[in-house]
Amino acid sequence: MRAVLADLSTQRYLLTAAAQKLPRGAGKNAGWSRGGVLRLTEEATEPKLPHALGWVRLRPELSAICGSDVGLAHAKLSMVLSAYYIESQQIPGHEFVAVVDQTGPGVTRLKEGDRVAVDVIISCAQRGFSPVCRNCAAGMPNVCERFDQPGISGCGAPSLGFALVPGGGWAEMVIAHESQCFPIGKMPSKRAVLTEPASVALHAALHWQGNGERAVVIGPGAIGLLTVAALRRLHPDLDIAVLSPNEFGSDWAMKVGANRALPSGPAAVEALAAEGGGRVLRPRMTKIPLLEQGVDLVVDCVGTPDTIDLGMHIVRPKGMLVLAGTAGRQEVDWSLVWKRELTVQGTTDPGPEPKLGGKRTSEQMVEWLGDPSYPVDGLVTHVFDLTEWKPAIETASKGSGASAVRVAMRPNPDLQLVGD
């Protein structure tokens, strides 16, 4: 089976990480060069259905490259989180739309040839554990306490796309449990492939109680733009500003529902004060001013020390800062969390939501993405065949520098993309 394989042995990972520090970007492509963490193989083991009820084998139609995939390619993932991702060899790809290739015993909702979007989280239920852990029992499988225990699934990770046995979307075949799959009919491929990141964005948006009138989303990447679209659908009258470093991101922010796009960095404080009122306070010996009477919600979809710090400088006392950017080790002055009594909310994989009546965010997003008025057309800006994985990853790594929002690959080019 053809697949892109990630080799995360300690030596290979550290060599790739070290190459990123070479002068003038000499090692920027190290992750997908000879000796890097990623390689294409024609001899990956084809995944087999577990000896349990309800499993299906899928042929990915279109598979996207997430920010965490880019982080993997550049060896910039959190070492703390490796406790959950225990496999040294993985097949990436956790954002994909697929066609059912084979159904196993006990499958009742799907048949061969069905097109599905996939909720990639594998929790106690799919791993075959009984009784389930306390978080799964409480309706929160997205924070399952057994993500490092494969069980019958063979998945030594929280989800598909980070393990070898079930595989991921960067391969010709992957397996999933029927409960993870949502039929999508004739939904366009480039909308359906957004189900997973759009679900992450919706989960981030739902952390907020909706107490206020002003929100800021930091970062016009795919998660940031999908967060704007979700906030707009949830709160039609909410004033949403997106902090963007360039015109490309600003234009996209307006397309998906932002009221305005503002400059990123310290200039954002001055711009927000001019646009919506509030006093600007200037601390001694720090470069970022504070916005007093600031915004009610900030969703940071970048996750660097600068953006986290900026978020705390513009959110009002008692407001909420949602950290939706890439997880990692950050050096940040958290003083404003105390002084302003801020709620800082981390956010991760989506799951059932009380605010949706227990419906999973993936299920909700399949409904919204099926609505042509949901403003996400064009977010998949580039499509490559799986054999062109190197230029695909390079394009995703460049982001707005390559006019890219979401880059996707076709593991099975014989499957016709719907809507093209």
C-alpha positions in Angstrom: 0.0 0.0 0.0 1.2 3.5 -0.8 1.5 5.8 2.1 3.5 8.7 3.6 5.2 7.3 6.7 6.4 9.3 9.6 9.4 7.9 11.4 9.6 9.5 14.9 12.5 7.6 16.3 14.4 9.8 18.7 17.5 10.1 16.6 15.7 11.0 13.4 13.4 13.5 15.1 16.3 15.3 16.9 18.3 15.5 13.6 15.3 17.0 11.9 14.7 19.5 14.7 18.4 20.5 14.7 18.3 21.1 10.9 15.6 23.7 11.4 18.2 25.9 13.2 20.7 26.0 10.4 21.4 29.5 9.1 19.4 31.0 6.2 16.8 28.3 6.3 19.2 25.7 4.9 17.4 22.9 6.8 13.8 24.0 6.3 13.0 21.0 4.1 14.9 18.5 6.3 11.7 16.8 7.4 10.9 15.5 4.0 14.4 15.1 2.6 16.6 12.1 2.8 17.0 11.1 6.5 14.0 13.2 7.6 11.0 12.2 9.6 8.7 11.7 6.5 9.1 9.4 3.5 6.8 7.9 0.8 6.6 4.1 0.8 4.9 1.7 -1.6 5.1 -1.1 0.9 3.0 0.0 3.9 1.0 -2.7 5.5 -2.6 -2.5 4.4 -4.8 -2.1 7.5 -7.0 -5.0 8.4 -10.4 -4.8 10.1 -10.2 -5.7 13.9 -11.8 -8.8 15.2 -14.6 -6.8 16.6 -18.0 -5.5 15.6 -18.6 -2.3 13.7 -15.4 -1.6 11.8 -15.0 -0.4 8.2 -12.1 0.1 5.8 -12.0 3.4 3.9 -10.3 4.7 0.8 -9.5 8.4 1.3 -10.7 10.6 -1.4 -9.0 13.8 -0.2 -6.7 14.3 2.8 -5.7 17.7 4.1 -2.4 18.8 5.7 -3.1 20.3 9.2 -0.9 22.7 11.2 0.1 19.8 13.4 1.2 17.8 10.3 3.4 20.8 9.4 4.7 20.8 12.9 5.5 17.1 12.6 7.4 17.7 9.3 9.5 20.4 11.0 10.0 18.4 14.2 8.3 21.1 16.3 5.7 19.1 18.2 5.4 19.1 22.0 7.5 16.4 23.7 5.1 16.4 26.7 2.3 15.2 24.4 4.4 12.3 23.1 3.1 10.5 26.2 -0.2 10.2 24.3 1.3 9.5 20.9 3.3 6.4 21.7 4.1 5.0 18.3 7.5 5.7 16.7 6.0 5.1 13.2 2.8 6.7 12.1 0.8 7.3 9.0 -0.3 11.0 9.2 -3.6 12.4 7.9 -6.4 13.2 10.3 -8.5 15.4 8.1 -10.0 13.4 5.3 -13.1 12.4 3.3 -13.3 8.8 2.2 -15.3 6.1 0.4 -16.2 2.9 2.3 -14.2 0.0 0.7 -15.2 -2.8 3.0 -17.6 -3.4 5.9 -16.9 -5.8 8.8 -19.4 -7.7 10.9 -21.9 -5.7 12.9 -21.9 -2.7 10.5 -25.5 -1.5 10.1 -25.4 2.1 8.9 -22.9 2.0 6.1 -22.4 0.1 2.9 -19.6 -0.2 0.4 -19.4 2.9 -1.8 -20.8 5.3 0.8 -18.9 8.6 1.1 -18.2 9.6 4.6 -16.6 12.3 6.7 -14.8 11.0 9.8 -14.6 12.0 13.4 -11.1 10.6 14.0 -11.1 10.4 17.8 -10.7 6.9 19.1 -11.9 6.7 22.7 -12.8 3.9 25.1 -15.8 2.7 23.1 -13.8 2.1 19.9 -10.8 0.6 21.9 -13.2 -2.0 23.4 -12.7 -1.0 27.0 -15.5 -1.7 29.5 -16.2 0.0 31.7 -15.2 3.2 30.0 -13.1 5.8 31.7 -14.8 8.5 33.7 -14.4 11.2 31.0 -16.0 8.9 28.4 -18.8 8.0 30.8 -19.4 11.8 31.3 -19.8 12.3 27.6 -16.3 13.7 26.9 -14.6 11.1 24.7 -12.4 13.9 23.3 -10.5 13.8 26.6 -10.5 10.1 27.1 -8.1 8.8 29.8 -6.9 5.8 27.7 -5.5 7.5 24.6 -2.2 5.7 25.1 -3.8 2.3 25.3 -4.6 0.8 21.8 -7.1 -1.9 22.9 -8.7 -3.7 20.0 -8.3 -0.6 17.8 -4.5 -0.9 17.5 -4.3 2.9 17.8 -1.6 4.1 20.1 -2.7 7.7 19.8 -5.8 9.8 20.5 -7.0 9.6 16.9 -6.5 8.3 13.4 -3.6 9.9 11.6 -1.1 9.4 14.4 -0.7 5.6 14.4 0.4 2.8 12.1 -2.1 0.0 12.5 -5.4 1.9 11.7 -3.5 4.3 9.5 -4.3 7.8 8.4 -5.5 9.8 5.5 -2.1 10.0 3.8 -2.5 6.4 2.6 -4.6 4.5 0.2 -6.5 2.7 3.0 -7.4 3.5 6.6 -9.8 1.8 9.0 -12.4 3.4 11.3 -15.3 2.4 13.5 -18.7 2.9 12.0 -19.5 5.2 14.9 -16.8 7.6 13.7 -18.3 7.9 10.2 -20.9 10.4 8.9 -22.5 9.8 5.4 -22.2 12.9 3.3 -23.9 12.0 0.1 -22.8 14.3 -2.8 -21.2 17.0 -0.6 -18.3 18.5 -2.5 -15.0 16.9 -1.6 -13.3 20.3 -0.8 -16.1 21.1 1.7 -16.3 17.6 3.3 -12.6 17.5 3.9 -13.0 20.4 6.3 -15.2 18.5 8.7 -12.4 17.8 11.2 -10.8 21.3 11.4 -14.3 22.9 11.3 -15.3 20.7 14.2 -12.2 21.8 16.1 -13.1 25.4 15.4 -16.7 24.9 16.5 -15.5 23.2 19.7 -13.3 26.3 20.4 -16.2 28.7 19.7 -18.5 26.8 22.0 -16.2 27.3 25.0 -17.5 30.8 25.2 -20.8 31.5 27.1 -21.8 34.3 24.7 -21.6 37.0 27.3 -20.6 40.1 25.4 -20.6 41.9 22.1 -17.0 41.9 20.9 -14.7 39.1 19.8 -11.2 38.9 18.4 -9.8 35.9 16.5 -6.0 36.0 16.2 -4.7 34.4 13.0 -6.3 33.9 9.6 -5.2 30.4 9.0 -7.6 27.6 8.4 -8.6 27.1 12.1 -8.9 30.9 12.6 -11.1 31.3 9.5 -13.3 28.3 10.5 -13.6 29.7 14.0 -14.9 33.0 12.5 -17.4 31.1 10.5 -18.6 29.1 13.5 -18.8 32.2 15.7 -20.8 34.0 13.0 -23.3 31.1 12.7 -23.6 30.8 16.5 -23.8 34.6 17.2 -25.1 36.5 14.2 -24.8 39.9 15.9 -21.4 39.4 17.4 -18.7 42.0 16.4 -15.8 39.9 15.1 -12.4 41.3 14.3 -9.6 39.1 12.9 -5.9 40.1 13.6 -4.0 39.4 10.4 -0.4 40.0 9.3 -1.1 40.4 5.7 -3.8 41.3 3.0 -4.2 37.7 2.0 -5.4 36.7 5.5 -7.5 39.9 5.8 -9.4 39.2 2.6 -10.2 35.7 3.7 -11.3 36.9 7.1 -13.9 39.1 5.5 -15.1 36.3 3.2 -15.9 33.9 6.1 -17.8 36.5 8.2 -15.5 38.9 10.1 -16.7 42.4 10.5 -13.2 43.8 10.1 -9.6 42.7 9.7 -7.0 44.6 11.8 -3.2 44.5 12.0 -1.5 42.0 14.2 1.0 42.8 17.0 0.9 45.9 19.2 -0.8 48.0 16.5 -3.9 45.8 17.2 -4.4 47.5 20.6 -4.5 51.0 19.1 -6.8 49.8 16.3 -9.3 48.1 18.6 -9.4 51.2 20.8 -10.1 53.4 17.7 -12.7 51.0 16.3 -14.7 50.1 19.4 -13.6 52.4 22.2 -11.6 51.7 25.3 -8.6 53.3 26.9 -5.0 52.5 26.0 -2.7 52.0 28.9 1.1 51.9 28.5 3.2 49.8 30.8 6.7 50.8 31.5 9.4 48.7 29.8 7.1 46.5 27.8 6.3 46.9 24.1 2.6 46.0 24.1 0.0 48.5 25.5 -3.1 47.3 27.3 -6.6 47.9 26.1 -8.8 48.8 29.1 -12.5 48.1 28.5 -11.4 45.5 26.0 -13.1 42.7 24.1 -15.2 39.9 25.6 -13.6 37.0 23.8 -10.2 36.3 22.2 -9.5 33.1 20.4 -5.8 32.7 19.7 -5.4 30.4 16.6 -1.7 30.8 16.4 -0.3 29.9 19.8 3.0 31.7 20.1 4.3 33.7 23.1 3.6 37.0 21.2 0.0 36.1 20.3 -0.9 34.7 23.7 0.5 37.8 25.3 -1.4 40.0 22.9 -4.6 38.2 23.7 -4.3 38.9 27.4 -3.6 42.6 26.6 -6.9 43.1 24.7 -9.5 40.9 26.5 -11.5 42.7 29.2 -11.5 41.8 32.9 -13.5 38.6 33.4 -13.2 37.9 29.7 -12.1 34.6 28.1 -9.0 33.8 26.2 -9.3 30.5 24.2 -6.0 28.9 23.2 -6.7 27.1 19.9 -3.3 27.4 18.4 -0.6 24.8 18.3 0.2 23.4 21.8 3.8 23.9 23.0 6.1 25.3 25.6 5.7 29.1 25.8 7.3 31.7 27.9 4.6 34.3 28.6 4.0 36.8 31.4 0.7 35.6 32.8 0.2 38.6 35.2 -3.0 39.8 33.5 -4.7 36.5 34.2 -4.5 37.4 37.9 -5.1 41.1 37.5 -8.0 40.9 35.1 -9.3 37.5 36.5 -9.3 36.1 33.0 -10.6 32.6 32.1 -7.9 30.9 30.0 -9.4 27.9 28.2 -7.4 25.4 26.4 -9.1 23.6 23.6 -8.4 20.4 21.7 -10.2 17.6 19.9 -14.0 18.0 19.4 -16.7 15.7 20.7 -20.3 15.7 22.0 -21.4 19.2 23.1 -24.0 20.0 25.8 -24.7 23.2 23.9 -25.7 21.1 20.9 -27.9 18.8 23.0 -25.2 16.2 23.1 -24.6 16.2 19.4 -21.0 15.7 18.3 -19.4 18.8 16.7 -18.5 16.6 13.7 -22.1 15.7 13.1 -23.1 19.4 13.4 -20.4 20.4 11.0 -21.6 17.9 8.4 -24.9 19.6 8.5 -23.5 23.1 8.3 -21.0 22.2 5.5 -24.0 20.7 3.6 -25.5 24.2 3.6 -24.1 26.0 0.5 -24.4 29.3 2.3 -21.9 28.3 4.9 -19.0 30.5 3.7 -16.0 28.0 3.4 -15.8 27.5 -0.4 -12.3 28.0 -1.6 -10.5 27.3 1.7 -8.9 24.3 0.1 -6.6 26.3 -2.1 -4.2 23.5 -3.4 -4.6 19.9 -4.3 -1.8 17.5 -5.0 -1.6 13.7 -5.7 -0.1 11.7 -2.9 3.0 11.1 -5.0 3.5 14.9 -4.9 3.6 14.9 -1.1 6.8 16.9 -0.9 5.6 20.0 -2.8 2.3 19.6 -0.9 4.0 19.9 2.5 6.3 22.7 1.3 3.2 24.7 0.1 1.4 24.1 3.4 4.6 25.2 5.3 4.7 28.5 3.4 1.0 29.2 4.2 0.0 32.7 3.0 3.4 33.0 1.4 2.2 30.5 -1.1 -1.4 31.8 -1.1 -2.4 28.7 0.7 -5.1 28.2 3.4 -5.6 24.4 3.4 -3.5 22.1 1.2 -4.8 18.6 0.4 -3.6 15.4 -1.2 -5.3 12.7 -3.2 -4.2 9.2 -2.0 -6.5 7.5 -4.5 -6.5 9.6 -7.7 -8.9 7.1 -9.3 -11.6 8.4 -7.0 -13.2 11.4 -8.7 -13.5 14.5 -6.5 -17.1 15.5 -6.1 -17.9 19.1 -7.0 -14.9 19.7 -9.3 
